[in-house]
Amino acid sequence: MKYNLITILGPTAAGKTRLAALLAHRFNGEIISADSRQVYRGLNIGTGKDLDDYIVNGKQINYHLIDVVEPTEEFNLYSFNQMFYRAYDEILRNNKIPFLVGGTPLFIHSILKGYKLGKADFSKYDELNQLTDDELKKILLQISPKLHNTTDLSDRDRMIKAIIVKSAEEEPAKVKINSLVIGIKYDRNEIKKRITERLKKRLKEGMIEEAEELIKSGLTYEKLEFFGLEYKYLSLYLKGELNYNDMFQKLNSAIHNFAKRQMTWYRKMEREGIEIFWLEGADLEKANRIIKDYYFNE
C-alpha cells in the first residue's frame, strides 16, 4: 500500500474534526490531533476541542493527543513527535487506520516531512538568558534563517526556547510516513464568516468563564497569554486592558490572520511537493471517494 496515514488539514473553523470523525467511522480509523493547544487539559472552549464531534451514530471515535499535559507543563515540537509516533503505533496495533487531523501546520509538516528531532536540553536556558535580545536573535537566525514564526523573534522567552529546540541533536524519525493529504478550503469571505460565528458561539458557551477558572486554578496571566489567540485577548480583557468590544474585534481579526497564515503554510507544502487533495468545504462524499480511489487502490 502506497500510503500509511491519512491527513486532514485546513484553516481554523473549516470543520476538520467533524469531517475526520465521519471518515474515521467510515474507514475504521482513529484520530491523532495535530493541535498545539488541545494537548492541554482545561483549555477546552478556547481551543475548540468540540469533543462531541468525535461521536458518530452514537459511537465514540478514538482520539489521541488531546488532554495529555497540564497547562503548566512544557510541550513543544519534540514532545508532539514523540507522542505522535506512540499513538501511530498503537493505532496500527489496533488494526485501524491512523488519521492525522489539525491546524498546527508546523506539527503536520514535521510528520509529513519526517523531521529529525532531538531532545531539547533546557538546562541551557539560564546560560542563554545572560545574552542580550540582539545576541539571541542573531543565534536563532543562524540556526533557522527562514524562521516562519516571527513571534519567536519578538519574545525573549520564545527566542531562548526556540534556540534550544532547534539546536537539539538530530534523531531520525521513527517511521517513514507517506500520507494521503486531504485539505478543506473555503473562499475568504466564507471562512471569515465561519470564524466570526464560531467566536460568538464560544463566547456564549462560556469561554471567558473558562479563562477565569484557569486564572483561579493558579495559572498566571502571562502563561494564559502564552497560549495565544483566544487566551491572549481574554487575558488582556480580564486584566482590564481591553474592553469587551475591543477584545472581540481584535481577537476576531487575529483569528482571521491566523487562518491566512495556515493557508500560506499549506501552499508552501504544495510547493515542496506534498500533494493536497482539496475539498470545497467539508465535502464528505468527495473525501470518501478520494480515500477509496487513492488510499485503497494504490
MARTIVEX-951116 format. One line per 2 residues: number of its first residue (from 1); their letters; for each residue x, y, z of C-alpha. Coordinates in steps of 0.1 Angstrom, whole numbers, plus 2048, in hexadecimal, padded with zeros to 3 digits. Layout:
// residues N
NUM) A) X:Y:Z  ...;
// end
This chain:
// residues 298
1) MK) 800:800:800  80E:822:7F6;
3) YN) 800:836:814  803:82E:839;
5) LI) 7F1:84D:847  7D4:864:83D;
7) TI) 7D8:889:846  7BB:8A1:847;
9) LG) 7C6:8C6:848  7B7:8E8:842;
11) PT) 7B2:90A:852  7A2:90F:874;
13) AA) 77C:90C:874  77C:8F7:854;
15) GK) 76C:8D9:865  78A:8C2:864;
17) TR) 782:8AF:884  75F:8A5:87B;
19) LA) 769:89B:858  785:886:865;
21) AL) 76F:875:87F  756:86C:864;
23) LA) 772:85E:84E  781:84B:86B;
25) HR) 75F:83C:872  75B:832:84D;
27) FN) 77E:824:849  785:815:86B;
29) GE) 79D:830:876  7AA:842:895;
31) II) 7B4:867:897  7D5:876:8A1;
33) SA) 7D0:89B:8A8  7EA:8B3:89A;
35) DS) 7E1:8D1:8AF  7FB:8E3:8C5;
37) RQ) 7E1:8EE:8DF  7C8:8D2:8E1;
39) VY) 7E3:8BD:8F2  7DD:8D2:912;
41) RG) 7C3:8C8:92C  7AA:8E3:935;
43) LN) 7AF:8F7:914  78E:8EA:905;
45) IG) 777:905:8F7  793:91C:8EC;
47) TG) 7A6:901:8D9  786:8F3:8CA;
49) KD) 789:8CF:8D6  764:8C9:8CD;
51) LD) 766:8A5:8DA  742:89F:8CF;
53) DY) 750:89F:8AB  760:87E:8B2;
55) IV) 73F:86C:8B8  731:85E:898;
57) NG) 710:84B:898  713:846:8BE;
59) KQ) 736:838:8BA  755:849:8C9;
61) IN) 772:84C:8B1  793:848:8C3;
63) YH) 7A9:866:8C3  7CD:86C:8CF;
65) LI) 7E2:88A:8DA  7C5:89D:8EA;
67) DV) 7C5:8A5:910  7E7:895:914;
69) VE) 7FB:8B0:928  7F4:8CA:942;
71) PT) 7F5:8EF:937  813:8F4:94F;
73) EE) 827:8D9:93C  83F:8DE:91F;
75) FN) 833:8D2:8FE  845:8D7:8DD;
77) LY) 84B:8C8:8BA  861:8AD:8C8;
79) SF) 846:8A3:8E2  82D:8A2:8C6;
81) NQ) 842:88C:8B0  849:873:8CD;
83) MF) 824:871:8D5  81A:86F:8B0;
85) YR) 82F:850:8A9  823:83F:8C9;
87) AY) 7FF:845:8BF  805:83B:89B;
89) DE) 814:819:8A6  7F7:813:8BD;
91) IL) 7DD:81A:8A2  7EF:802:88A;
93) RN) 7EF:7E8:8A6  7C9:7EC:8A8;
95) NK) 7C7:7E5:883  7B9:807:87C;
97) IP) 7C2:823:864  7D4:841:874;
99) FL) 7C6:863:86B  7DB:882:873;
101) VG) 7C4:8A0:877  7C9:8C4:880;
103) GT) 7D3:8E7:879  7F6:8EB:887;
105) PL) 809:8EA:867  82C:8E6:876;
107) FI) 820:8C6:888  811:8B8:868;
109) HS) 830:8C2:854  847:8B1:86D;
111) IL) 835:890:867  831:892:842;
113) KG) 855:89C:83D  863:885:858;
115) YK) 876:8A0:86C  895:894:87E;
117) LG) 890:8A0:8A1  8A5:89B:8C0;
119) KA) 89B:8A0:8E4  89F:8C4:8EE;
121) DF) 8B7:8CC:90B  8A5:8E7:91F;
123) SK) 8C2:8E8:938  8D2:901:920;
125) YD) 8B5:91A:927  8C7:92E:942;
127) EL) 8E7:930:92E  8D5:93E:90F;
129) NQ) 8C1:955:926  8E1:968:92C;
131) LT) 8E3:974:908  8D2:993:8FA;
133) DD) 8B3:992:8E4  8C8:99B:8C6;
135) EL) 8E1:97F:8CD  8C5:966:8D1;
137) KK) 8B5:971:8B1  8D6:96D:89E;
139) IL) 8DB:94A:8AB  8B7:940:8A3;
141) LQ) 8B9:94D:87F  8DA:93B:87A;
143) IS) 8CA:91A:885  8AA:921:872;
145) PK) 8AE:93C:856  88B:937:849;
147) LH) 879:93A:86A  854:938:864;
149) NT) 847:941:886  851:966:88A;
151) TD) 844:966:8AE  863:951:8B6;
153) LS) 877:970:8AD  862:989:8C1;
155) DR) 860:977:8E2  87F:970:8F7;
157) DR) 872:950:907  868:942:8E6;
159) MI) 889:94A:8D6  89C:937:8F1;
161) KA) 885:919:8EE  886:919:8C8;
163) II) 8AD:919:8C9  8AD:8FC:8E1;
165) VK) 893:8E8:8CC  8A2:8F0:8AA;
167) SA) 8C6:8E8:8B5  8BD:8C7:8C4;
169) EE) 8D1:8A9:8B8  8C1:898:89B;
171) EP) 8AE:878:89F  89E:866:881;
173) AK) 878:864:87D  86A:843:88B;
175) VK) 857:838:86C  858:842:847;
177) IN) 836:853:843  825:856:822;
179) SL) 804:867:827  7E6:86C:811;
181) VI) 7DE:891:818  7BB:8A0:815;
183) GI) 7B6:8C5:81A  796:8D9:821;
185) KY) 794:8FC:813  77A:918:810;
187) DR) 77A:939:7FE  788:955:814;
189) NE) 766:965:81D  757:943:826;
191) IK) 773:93A:83E  772:95D:84E;
193) KR) 74D:958:854  752:936:863;
195) IT) 76D:943:87A  758:960:886;
197) ER) 739:94A:88C  74E:930:89F;
199) LK) 75E:94A:8B5  73C:958:8BF;
201) KR) 730:934:8C6  74E:92D:8DC;
203) LK) 74A:94D:8F0  726:943:8F7;
205) EG) 731:921:901  747:92F:91D;
207) MI) 769:936:90E  76F:954:925;
209) EE) 765:940:943  77D:924:939;
211) AE) 799:93D:938  78F:94A:95B;
213) EL) 78F:926:968  7B3:921:95A;
215) IK) 7BE:940:96D  7AD:935:98D;
217) SG) 7BE:913:98A  7E0:924:98C;
219) LT) 7E9:92B:968  7F9:94E:964;
221) YE) 7EC:968:94B  80E:965:939;
223) KL) 80A:940:935  7E7:945:928;
225) EF) 7F4:95E:90F  80F:945:904;
227) FG) 7F3:92E:8F7  7EB:949:8DD;
229) LE) 7CC:953:8CA  7AD:94E:8E0;
231) YK) 7C0:94C:900  7D7:969:8F9;
233) YL) 7B9:981:8F3  7A5:972:910;
235) SL) 7C2:978:927  7C4:99D:91C;
237) YL) 79F:9A0:921  79F:990:944;
239) KG) 7BC:9A7:94E  7A7:9C5:943;
241) EL) 7BF:9CF:927  7A4:9CA:90C;
243) NY) 77E:9D0:90E  767:9B4:901;
245) ND) 761:9C4:8DF  786:9CA:8D8;
247) MF) 78F:9A7:8E5  775:998:8CC;
249) QK) 780:9AC:8AE  7A6:9A7:8B4;
251) LN) 7A1:982:8BB  78B:97D:89C;
253) SA) 7A4:98F:886  7C1:97A:895;
255) IH) 7AF:959:88D  7A9:965:86A;
257) NF) 7CE:96C:866  7D7:94A:875;
259) AK) 7C1:939:85B  7D4:94C:840;
261) RQ) 7F5:940:84E  7E9:91C:84F;
263) MT) 7E0:91E:82A  802:92D:822;
265) WY) 812:90F:834  7FD:8F7:820;
267) RK) 807:908:7FF  82B:905:809;
269) ME) 826:8E0:80F  819:8DC:7EC;
271) RE) 837:8EF:7DD  84D:8D5:7F0;
273) GI) 83B:8B9:7DD  821:8AF:7F7;
275) EI) 802:8A7:7E4  7E2:8B4:7F4;
277) FW) 7C0:8A9:7E7  7AA:8C8:7ED;
279) LE) 785:8C7:7F6  76F:8E5:7F2;
281) GA) 761:8E5:815  75F:8C6:82B;
283) DL) 752:8B0:80E  74E:88E:81E;
285) EK) 745:87C:7FD  763:889:7EA;
287) AN) 77A:880:807  76B:85D:807;
289) RI) 773:85A:7E2  797:867:7E6;
291) IK) 79E:84E:802  78F:831:7EE;
293) DY) 7A1:83A:7CE  7C3:842:7DC;
295) YF) 7C8:833:7FE  7BA:810:7F6;
297) NE) 7C0:80E:7D0  7E4:818:7CE;
// end
